[in-house]
Structure formats: C-alpha cells, structure tokens
Amino acid sequence: MTGIADGPLGPDSSGEHLRFVRRIYQMRTLGLGVGFFAVAGVLHEQGASPWLWAALVCNGFLWPPIAYLLATRSRDPEYAEYRNLLIDSALGGVWIAVMQFNAVPSALLAVMLSADKIGVGGWRFFARTAAAQVVTCLATWAVLGFGFQPHSSMPVILASLPFMFVYPMAISSAAYGLARKVVRQNKQLAHISRTDPLTGLQNRLHWDDSATATMTYCARSSKHAALIVIDVDRFKEINDFHGHLVGDAVLRRVAGTLRTATRMTDTASRLGGDEFVLILMDLDLDGALAIAERVRRAVEDARFEEAPALRCTVSIGVARMGPKTISAAMWMRHADAALYRAKQLGRNQVAVAED
C-alpha cells in the first residue's frame, strides 16, 4: 500500500533518492493507515486472535517509519526503498490469505498494491512484486489450512470505504504532481536546448528557426526585417592576454548590450565563439543601422572589472531582407560579407551588405 513516485527516472543523486524515499513514506503511511480498517473489519468478524491484531497494528502503523529509517540510513536509499516496496507486496499477500480471500478488501489490496508498483517502477517491477505477493499468499493460505470465505458483509464493505476512496485519490494526486513535474522538466529541457549557457541568449538552433520564421512572416505581410552580425574584434588576443575568464566576461557584456539595445520583437542569438546575430523585425535599413551603431558604441564604452585596462570593440555587418533573399543561409551570407567589409575597414565599424 504505497504510492506513485518518480524513483528510477530521477537524477542519480543522494538528494533525489532521499526525496523519493520521503514520497514513498508519505504514501505508505496513508495507504497502510486506511488499509488497516479494511483488514480490521474482516479480523473483527473472524474473531481473530490477539497476535493477529498485534501483527496488523505493527504492519499498519509501525512498518512505515521502520521502512523509512531503513531506507534513509542505507548506503543506497533508492535500492533499499525498492526492497521495502517488495516487502509491502509480500505483506499484502499475507493479509489476503489471513482474510481468507474476503472479496472486497482482498481485491482492494491486490489492485492498490499493483497500481502503485506500476506507478513506481513500471510493469517489470510490478511483475516482481506480484510474484512475491502470490508466493506469500499461497504459503500463508497453506499454513492457515486453506480457508476460503469470499463473502463481504456490509460492515466489512463499510470498513473498506476509506481505503476505496482516499488512497486512489492520493495516488491520482501524486500522479498529477508527477505529470506536472515532467511537463516543467520538458519545458526546461527545451529552453536549455535552445539557449546558450554562457550568455543566456538563444543559440544557433533558435537562430535558424527564428530566421526562417521571420522570412516567412515578412513575405506574407510585406514587412521589413534586417539581420545584424556582430563579431568581437581580436577576441583570440583577449583570451590569450587576459585569460578565458575575461573572455567570457566580454561575451556576457556583449550579450547584455544586445539585450539592452534591442526591442522585445527582436531576437538576439549567439552563433558560437565570439559571433552574435540580431534579427530585427519590422525595421528598415536606417533603423537597423541605428541599432547597430548603438551596439558598437556601447561595447566600445564598456569597462571590465576583471581587466580595467581592456578596451573591447566589435565589427558589425548589416543586411536587410531584400527580394533576392530566398533563404536564411543566403541572408546570413550577405550579413557575413558586410561583416568582412567592416573588418577590412579597420574593425570597430558598421558595414552594410549590398543588395
């Protein structure tokens, strides 16, 4: 009577494993707590001996904290918790036999123990735990003389109602929480896959998608767009003379300048190394040149705490999206040609691509 969790799918770290153990502990405490009443209803009708009642109390209320301590104090908490889950199923088989297969509580135990094992470890783990449950059930049934009383009286059914309603709701709630966590993780992975980790700008993958989308939009709406390519002048010399930490600071400063100088509708990306690109939406060539010049001056005026004597500049190529620009790759080639011209003019320049 345990609960759904994301055990084997979580990161391989002790912190994640302990969180897994805590989730199982909470669900085990709830499941065994409400399951106690379902089994107790049958034991009461059977006039069970005191030792059976003592065993039920131990299983229902002492086993959850014991299992938690065993797992948290283990060198491998995750493995220990899976062992505890196996014990849960085995104990469930014992109680099904003790109840002589009383239909309602026995079915509830079997179904709930199956559902949470599938949720925790999938069908393979369910098969292992179900086998343990069957073995302990048959062994206990044989020891107790093969008693079989499947009829469930109204008191037994009423005693099973808390287990019937509360525990499935808890499993559903846990499953919903796990599903939301997976959605958040997928969004984070998508963001990471499209973001440059050093600068926080979009990476090359996003540039390709954004450039294609921009060209499609402009073609349909007759809007203007411009592409700006920025390259840090003598960046290798900066790395060689000041070190890579200062080089990284320069790249972050250029990225910050791009975010400050551009609008919400523009897209800034780092293509790699010391090369950046800006896609400027709904802006003519004069407007693009104004932004490019603003970026150039901001970088030129930048100062770096890591290297106070460093003066950094950038060369910039600007290409508008003209009627002959038929692909993102061609658009980039035009901007690169303008960038090369800016380098030839002595760097720290803005050059425009020829149509």
Solvent accessible surface area in square Angstrom, and as a share of the most:
residue,aa,sasa,rsa
1,M,13,0.06
2,T,0,0.00
3,G,0,0.00
4,I,27,0.13
5,A,5,0.04
6,D,12,0.06
7,G,3,0.03
8,P,73,0.46
9,L,152,0.76
10,G,21,0.20
11,P,83,0.52
12,D,133,0.69
13,S,50,0.32
14,S,78,0.51
15,G,30,0.29
16,E,10,0.04
17,H,22,0.10
18,L,54,0.27
19,R,108,0.40
20,F,2,0.01
21,V,0,0.00
22,R,102,0.37
23,R,69,0.25
24,I,0,0.00
25,Y,66,0.25
26,Q,117,0.52
27,M,23,0.10
28,R,0,0.00
29,T,63,0.36
30,L,62,0.31
31,G,0,0.00
32,L,6,0.03
33,G,14,0.14
34,V,18,0.10
35,G,1,0.01
36,F,31,0.13
37,F,105,0.44
38,A,0,0.00
39,V,2,0.01
40,A,13,0.10
41,G,14,0.13
42,V,2,0.01
43,L,0,0.00
44,H,141,0.63
45,E,87,0.39
46,Q,61,0.27
47,G,63,0.60
48,A,19,0.14
49,S,39,0.25
50,P,113,0.71
51,W,162,0.57
52,L,24,0.12
53,W,77,0.27
54,A,54,0.42
55,A,38,0.30
56,L,6,0.03
57,V,65,0.37
58,C,61,0.37
59,N,15,0.08
60,G,5,0.05
61,F,95,0.40
62,L,90,0.45
63,W,29,0.10
64,P,1,0.01
65,P,53,0.33
66,I,83,0.42
67,A,0,0.00
68,Y,54,0.21
69,L,82,0.41
70,L,86,0.43
71,A,0,0.00
72,T,39,0.23
73,R,193,0.70
74,S,35,0.22
75,R,245,0.89
76,D,69,0.36
77,P,13,0.08
78,E,35,0.16
79,Y,144,0.55
80,A,0,0.00
81,E,0,0.00
82,Y,36,0.14
83,R,106,0.39
84,N,0,0.00
85,L,0,0.00
86,L,52,0.26
87,I,61,0.31
88,D,6,0.03
89,S,1,0.01
90,A,20,0.16
91,L,56,0.28
92,G,2,0.02
93,G,0,0.00
94,V,42,0.24
95,W,13,0.05
96,I,13,0.07
97,A,1,0.00
98,V,8,0.05
99,M,1,0.00
100,Q,46,0.20
101,F,48,0.20
102,N,8,0.04
103,A,48,0.37
104,V,37,0.21
105,P,0,0.00
106,S,10,0.07
107,A,55,0.43
108,L,20,0.10
109,L,1,0.00
110,A,33,0.26
111,V,89,0.51
112,M,16,0.07
113,L,2,0.01
114,S,31,0.20
115,A,42,0.33
116,D,0,0.00
117,K,1,0.00
118,I,52,0.27
119,G,24,0.23
120,V,5,0.03
121,G,26,0.25
122,G,27,0.26
123,W,177,0.62
124,R,205,0.75
125,F,12,0.05
126,F,48,0.20
127,A,58,0.45
128,R,141,0.51
129,T,1,0.01
130,A,30,0.23
131,A,56,0.44
132,A,24,0.19
133,Q,22,0.10
134,V,83,0.48
135,V,98,0.56
136,T,34,0.20
137,C,12,0.07
138,L,95,0.47
139,A,54,0.42
140,T,23,0.13
141,W,61,0.22
142,A,48,0.37
143,V,125,0.72
144,L,82,0.41
145,G,54,0.52
146,F,122,0.51
147,G,20,0.19
148,F,126,0.53
149,Q,108,0.48
150,P,58,0.36
151,H,145,0.65
152,S,15,0.10
153,S,24,0.16
154,M,121,0.54
155,P,83,0.52
156,V,0,0.00
157,I,51,0.26
158,L,98,0.49
159,A,26,0.20
160,S,0,0.00
161,L,60,0.30
162,P,51,0.32
163,F,0,0.00
164,M,63,0.28
165,F,128,0.53
166,V,64,0.37
167,Y,0,0.00
168,P,41,0.26
169,M,138,0.62
170,A,19,0.15
171,I,21,0.11
172,S,66,0.43
173,S,73,0.47
174,A,29,0.23
175,A,36,0.28
176,Y,137,0.52
177,G,36,0.34
178,L,39,0.19
179,A,52,0.41
180,R,128,0.47
181,K,53,0.22
182,V,65,0.37
183,V,78,0.45
184,R,122,0.44
185,Q,74,0.33
186,N,82,0.42
187,K,139,0.59
188,Q,106,0.47
189,L,112,0.56
190,A,51,0.40
191,H,112,0.50
192,I,114,0.58
193,S,61,0.40
194,R,72,0.26
195,T,19,0.11
196,D,15,0.08
197,P,132,0.83
198,L,47,0.23
199,T,8,0.05
200,G,44,0.42
201,L,8,0.04
202,Q,51,0.23
203,N,33,0.17
204,R,117,0.43
205,L,90,0.45
206,H,36,0.16
207,W,3,0.01
208,D,60,0.31
209,D,64,0.33
210,S,17,0.11
211,A,0,0.00
212,T,78,0.46
213,A,60,0.47
214,T,10,0.06
215,M,24,0.11
216,T,54,0.31
217,Y,97,0.37
218,C,3,0.02
219,A,83,0.65
220,R,205,0.75
221,S,44,0.28
222,S,103,0.67
223,K,81,0.34
224,H,106,0.48
225,A,2,0.02
226,A,0,0.00
227,L,0,0.00
228,I,0,0.00
229,V,0,0.00
230,I,0,0.00
231,D,23,0.12
232,V,1,0.01
233,D,7,0.04
234,R,130,0.47
235,F,27,0.11
236,K,150,0.64
237,E,99,0.44
238,I,13,0.06
239,N,24,0.12
240,D,98,0.51
241,F,168,0.70
242,H,56,0.25
243,G,27,0.26
244,H,129,0.58
245,L,150,0.74
246,V,11,0.06
247,G,0,0.00
248,D,43,0.22
249,A,10,0.07
250,V,0,0.00
251,L,5,0.02
252,R,110,0.40
253,R,92,0.34
254,V,1,0.00
255,A,0,0.00
256,G,24,0.23
257,T,15,0.09
258,L,0,0.00
259,R,126,0.46
260,T,118,0.69
261,A,7,0.05
262,T,26,0.15
263,R,95,0.35
264,M,196,0.88
265,T,86,0.50
266,D,17,0.09
267,T,29,0.17
268,A,16,0.12
269,S,1,0.01
270,R,36,0.13
271,L,28,0.14
272,G,36,0.35
273,G,46,0.44
274,D,30,0.15
275,E,44,0.20
276,F,0,0.00
277,V,1,0.00
278,L,0,0.00
279,I,2,0.01
280,L,0,0.00
281,M,37,0.17
282,D,79,0.41
283,L,34,0.17
284,D,71,0.37
285,L,53,0.26
286,D,108,0.56
287,G,19,0.18
288,A,0,0.00
289,L,54,0.27
290,A,54,0.42
291,I,9,0.04
292,A,0,0.00
293,E,49,0.22
294,R,112,0.41
295,V,0,0.00
296,R,36,0.13
297,R,117,0.43
298,A,42,0.33
299,V,1,0.00
300,E,64,0.29
301,D,96,0.50
302,A,9,0.07
303,R,114,0.42
304,F,6,0.02
305,E,166,0.75
306,E,102,0.46
307,A,8,0.06
308,P,98,0.61
309,A,89,0.69
310,L,13,0.07
311,R,126,0.46
312,C,2,0.01
313,T,32,0.19
314,V,0,0.00
315,S,0,0.00
316,I,0,0.00
317,G,0,0.00
318,V,0,0.00
319,A,1,0.01
320,R,83,0.30
321,M,34,0.15
322,G,15,0.14
323,P,125,0.79
324,K,159,0.67
325,T,14,0.08
326,I,135,0.69
327,S,44,0.28
328,A,20,0.15
329,A,60,0.46
330,M,42,0.19
331,W,0,0.00
332,M,17,0.07
333,R,139,0.51
334,H,57,0.26
335,A,0,0.00
336,D,51,0.27
337,A,53,0.41
338,A,0,0.00
339,L,16,0.08
340,Y,141,0.54
341,R,78,0.29
342,A,0,0.00
343,K,44,0.19
344,Q,120,0.54
345,L,110,0.55
346,G,54,0.52
347,R,79,0.29
348,N,35,0.18
349,Q,70,0.31
350,V,36,0.21
351,A,7,0.06
352,V,49,0.28
353,A,13,0.10
354,E,134,0.60
355,D,131,0.68
